[in-house]
């Protein structure tokens, strides 16, 4: 099959062997797969990602010196089944899945394992038990956004917001936009969002932000205080670069909760006294539960989350390398979908 392969810190297009479904697995055709910020980071810093994951005790098996097919935000079509499968979804069915391949006692991260190719190739294998059918009437593109939206659903759930809480979302890339959508889904307000990019501020409004602010013109906490009044502050850090946590610790009001949803893979520094003096809570989040993944799919299907504005580009495997470069410029794109069948 044709695939965009990460090889020696480069994206190259090559013919690779078709994956074969094992026990309890399904062979699928990739219909659409989003490019995620973590994919961009993996291309540049795969070795550091592996080291950090192992230091944290994560069961990662990735060898960055071997070929890797990225892609974990996907919608696919069922082609065939491996042994010991129920075959609940007939060939031709469209499905989504959490990007996890369960093989006995091992768990492989689809798109982040040399043994579990992701959605930048024409075919993948998925665990049958994790498949969710795409609801009738939901487009393939919309279904492919289930995974990133689930990240927002999880972050908001873990924030455990009360009726007197209001949210400030710092960073309106795909993670921040997913958090905004999830906040709106839960009926939270006011939602204040901050980003330097006019395009992303516009998308934040479309996804449900009540107030958007350009941090080059106004400090986000000032805009938040004006909109939220005396409500308690829940601050979502969705940028994931060094210095952002410290900035929020410095600016947060007393008693605020900081939810770190941005994934920073580099060393960072904070001044703990800022948090101590103001009795701040710092909460890190990652991923989602199966229930949250299913909730995100249902919300998209029911029109409760509008993901259409997020898709700003589509490429075949030949265009993946250029798409990676383009996504470094936030004024041009938000989410580019890889469609391996596309010429």
Number of C-alpha atoms within 10 A of each C-alpha: 12 18 27 29 26 22 16 15 17 12 23 16 19 14 11 15 10 15 16 14 19 17 15 20 26 26 24 25 21 25 25 31 30 26 24 22 18 19 19 17 15 20 19 14 16 22 16 15 20 21 14 15 15 13 9 9 9 11 13 16 17 21 15 22 13 12 19 27 25 30 25 27 28 31 30 28 25 23 18 18 24 18 12 11 15 12 16 11 19 12 15 13 14 25 23 25 26 24 22 18 24 19 13 8 5 9 15 20 21 25 23 27 23 20 18 23 29 30 34 34 30 26 27 26 27 29 22 24 15 16 18 17 17 23 15 8 8 15 14 19 20 21 27 26 28 28 27 23 30 28 26 29 26 24 26 26 16 15 19 9 18 10 10 12 18 24 28 27 29 26 24 28 25 24 27 28 31 31 30 34 29 27 26 19 17 13 12 20 20 21 24 27 31 28 23 17 20 14 16 26 23 15 22 32 18 17 25 25 26 16 18 24 22 16 16 11 8 11 13 22 21 12 19 25 17 9 17 20 11 11 15 20 24 24 25 29 25 27 23 18 15 15 14 21 24 17 14 22 25 16 13 20 18 17 16 20 25 23 22 23 25 23 18 19 20 12 9 12 10 16 12 12 12 18 22 13 10 15 14 19 15 14 14 15 18 14 17 21 14 13 11 20 23 18 17 29 26 18 18 20 20 13 10 15 22 16 22 13 13 22 16 12 14 18 20 20 25 19 19 25 17 11 22 18 10 15 18 13 11 16 13 14 18 24 23 22 27 29 25 26 16 14 9
